[in-house]
Amino acid sequence: TPTPTPVQRPADYSESRPLPTRNRRLTPPTFQQAEPVIQKAETSAAGDDVLRVETDLITVPVSVYDRSGVYVSGLTKDDFTIFEDGKEQKIEYFGLADKPFTVILLLDTSPSAEYQIEEIQAASRAFIDELKPDDKVIVIEFDGNVHVLTEATNDRQRLYKAISKADFGSGTSLYEAVNFSLKKRLEKIPGRKAIVLFTDGVDTTSRKATYDSTLDLAEESDTLIFPIYYNTFAQNQARMRGSGGIFSPVGTSPEEYAVGRKYLVELAAYTGGRVFKPENVPGGLAAAFRGIAIELRRQYNVGYIPIDHGKPGEQKRIKVRVDRPNLAVRARDSYIVGSSTPNQ
């Protein structure tokens, strides 16, 4: 008699999806994705409360949507379970990500983006209009080089002016732009951080940074990355044919575009962001920017103190579970233990 096949019941919960483990370089990062947990307060001789930091809290921003892409509100701490390396962790902190954040608008102004400049600028202004007064923006453009158009500011007029300065040059140093943004601008800025990256993903001129080195850096950071992908392949092919072959073929092959798309997907996935394709978003590019601003304000923050703190350079895998079925749960799936705990 054949053994009956057991009926597979649908799960009554939803989980974030783990990503494949990457082959990383061996040098550990110089910091840990962690925030301090305040254990107790003491009173100084002057009578003021002095906060003492005793240990570290790993905080994980989590976005939760239903299958139609609608944000799920009203979740509580009891709806979440978090695992590190397969072991359930005690949630020590829970809240909505409503604190001010710093965002880099990273604009590709290489020749391949030339046809979209007005749309890029209009959408960038729409993104800024969605921010709260305390949110700050850094505007950076890149072609063969990286140019800071304005440092972190919440002055809307200053930001509009910086965006209007975006102009084109030769080459595309995408990897160097990502490296510069993470290491030279965001690494030492406290609080919530994000990069909104507008590009086709094709790098042609980077020399000091690579696909893998920037993914390593992004994975080590506490910065969300939201690429806005536009496909310029057809435009570049038409431009090359129209120039009689004078237009450089570097960065125009199907293989290079495939690598570019993969890079943007991995940048988003390993940091907890997501890729937007304007042609797939009702309302186009402006709606994509607006969606990112809304998402940054609506994320849940889940924090825990690791049972096993690990060794410097060790990768810890994270999985977030929400006790409701048929939801899309997005969160970064790992962090790298730092060489030292930051003093804050």
N, C-alpha and C positions, 0 to 999 in steps of 0.2 A: 504494500500500500504506500503510495507516494506521500511524503511528509508535506503537509499544507504549508504554503508560504505565508509567514506572518504578515499581517496588514501593517504597512508603515503609516503611523499616525503623524500628521503634520505637527511640527514643533509649535509649542505655545509661547515661544519667545523669538526674538530677532537678535542677530549678532553682527558685529563688524567683521569684515572679511580680512583674514591675514594675507599678507603678501609674501612672495617667495623670498627667502633669505639671500641677500646679496653677498658677493665676495668683496669684502671691504679691505682697505689698506690697513696696515697693522698699527700705525701710530694712533694713540688715543686722542680724543678731543681735549680741549683745554677747559671745558666746562660741562656741567651736567644739566639736562633739561629738568630743572627742579625749582621749587619755590620753598621758602622757609615756612615751617610750622611754628607758631608761637605757643610754647608750652606753658609759660607762666609769666606773671608780672610781679615785679618787686618795686619797692619804694625807695627812691634815692634820698640823700640827705636833704635835698631841697624840697622834698615832698612830692616830686613828680613820679609818675609811673614809668618804670624802665622795663621794656620788653626784652626778654631773653630768648634767643633762637636756639633750640635744642636739637632739632633734626630736620630732615627734608621731606617735603611733600611733592609727590609727582602729580601734576595736574594734567588732565587730558580733556581738551575741548571735544565735544561730541555733537554732531548734527543728526537729527532724527526726522525722517520724512515718511509719509505713506507712499504707496507704490505709484501714485499719480504725481508725486513730487511736492505735495503740500506739507509744510512744516507742522510737526506734531507738538502742540503746546500742552502745558499742564502736567508734565511728568514730574515725579518727585524722586527723592533719594531712594525710596523703597522700590522704585521701578528699575533701578540699575544694579547690575553686578559687574565687577571688573576683575579680570584675571591677569596675572603676570607669570609668564612661563608656565601656564596651565594651572597655577595655584590661585584660588580665590583670595582677594585682598579685602581688607576692611576699609570701607569708604569713610574717610575722615572729613572730607569737605564736599559740599554740593552746592551749586548755585548757578544762576544764569550769567552768561558772559556779557554783563552790561557795563563793564568798566571801559574807560576810553582806550583806544588802540592807536598804534602808529602803523600806517600803510605806506609802502613804496609803490607808486605808479611807475612801472618799468616799461617804457615804450620803445618798441622796435622801430627805428627810423632808418633802417637799411633800404636800399633801392627796391627790394621786393614789397615793401609796405607803402611805397609812394602813392599808389592809387587810393589808399584808404585814409590818408592823413586827416582829411576833414571829418570823416566819421570817427576816427580815433579821438580827435580833440573834442568833438561834441559829446561822445560817450564818456570821456574822462571828466568833463565838466558835470555830466549827469551823475556820475559816481560821487563826486565831491558834494553835490547838492543833497545826497542821501545821508551824509555823515552828521554826527552830532557836534555841537560847538567845541567840545574838548578833544575830539579826534584830530590827529595830526597826520599830514601827508608829506612825503618826500617825492619829488618828481625827478625821475632819471630817464634819459634817453640813451640809446646805444645804436651805433652803426659799427664801423671798424674800431671805434673807441667808445668809452663810457663817459657821459657828461651829466653832471648834477645840475639840474635847472633850478631847483630850490631845495634848501634843507627843510627839516621837519617844521611845519607850521600849520596853524589852523586858520590863518588869514585867507579867506576865500579869494579875494581879489588878487593877492599875491600868487595863489595857486593857478587861477585862471590865466594870469599873465605868463607864468612859467610854461603852462601847457601850450599856449599860443606860440612859444619860442621853438617848439619841437620842429626840427628841420632835418633834411636828409643828407647823408654822406655815403661813402662807399664801404662795403664790407659788412659783416654781421658777427660781432663778438658776443654772442649770446651767453656762452659759458662764463666769460669774464664778467659780464654784467650781473649774472646771478651770484658769482663769487664775491664781487665788489659789494653788492647789496647786503648780503648776509654777513660778511666779515667786516667791512669798513663802515657800515651804517647801522645795522640792526643788532649786531652781537652784544653791544654794551647798553642798548636801550632797554629799560625794564618794562614789564607789563606785557600786554597782548600786542602781537605783531603779525603783519601779513604782507605779502607781495602780490600785487595784481600785475601779471605779466602778459603783455599784449605782443604776440609774435606768431610766426609760422613754424618756429622751432628749429629752423635750419641754421647751423653755425658754419661760418666760412673763414673766420679770421682769428679765432682765439688761439693764443700761444701759451698763456700762463695758467689756464684752467681747462678742464676736460669734462666730458660727459660724466665719467665716473667720479671725479673729484668733487664736482658740484652736487651730485646726488648724495655722496657721503656727507658733505657739509650740510645739505638740506635736512638729511635724516638726523643729524646731530643737533640741529637747531630747534628752537621752540617757535618757529615761524610758519604760519600757514601760507601755502602758495596756491594761487588761483590763476592758472594760465587761461587766457582767452585766445583760442586758436583760430587763425584764419588761414585758409588754404590758398596760397598764391601760385600754385604750380601751373595752372592754365595761363595765368597772366604772364608769368616768366617765360613760358614756352612761346607764347605769342610775341612777346618782346624780343626774344632771341631770333625768331624767324623774321620779324620785321626789320631787325638790324642787319640782316644778312650774315648772321653768325658773329658779328662784332661784339655783341653783348656777351659777357663772360658766362660760360656754362657752369661755373662753380656754384654749387648750391641749387641746381635746377634739375637734378636727376630724380626719378621716382624713388630710388633707394635712399637718397639723402632726405627726401620728404618723409619717408617711412620712419627713418631714424629720428627725425624731428618730432613726429607725432608721438612716438614711443617715449621720447625724453620728457615731453610735457605731461603725458599720462603718469609717468613714474614720479616726476616732481610733485604733482598733486597728491598722488596716492601715498607716498612716503611721508608727507607732512600733514595729511588730514584735510587737504583742500580738494578741489575738483576742477575738471576742465570744462570750460564753457565754449560752445560753438555758436557764434551769433546767428548763423543761418538756421539753427535748430531751436532758437529761443524766440517765442512770440515777442515782437517788439525789437528784435535785433540786438545790436551791440549795447545800446543804452540800457535795455532791459537786463542784459547779462551783468553789466556793472552794477545796476540797481539790486539785482539778486544777490551779488556778493556782499554789498553793504548790509542788506537785510540779514543775510546769514551770519555775518560777524556779530550782529547784535542779538541773535536768537540762539546761539549755541549754549548747550549745557556744559558746565565745568564739573568734572568728577575728579576728586583727589584722593590719594591714598599714600600711606607710608609703606614702602616695600618690606615684605617679610625678610627677604634676602637682598641686601644692598648691592651685592656683586663687587666685581673688581673693575678698576679703571679700564676703559676701552671695551668692556663687555656689552654685548647687545642684549637688551631685555625685550621680550615679546609681550605685547598688550592685546587683550581682547575685551571688548565691551559688549555686555548683553543687556537688552531691554526686555522686560517681562511682558511683552505684548507681541502677538504674531503679525507677520506680513508687513513689517516696517523695514525701511532702509536705514541702517545705522552706519554712520561714517565717522571714523576717528583714526588718528595715526596709530599704527600697529606696533611701534617699537620706540625705544629711546636708547641712547648710549650712555653708560655710566661714565661720569667725568673723572678726570685725574685728581680733582679736589672738589670739595663742597664749597660753593660760593658763599662768601660772607655778605650778608645783607642786613 
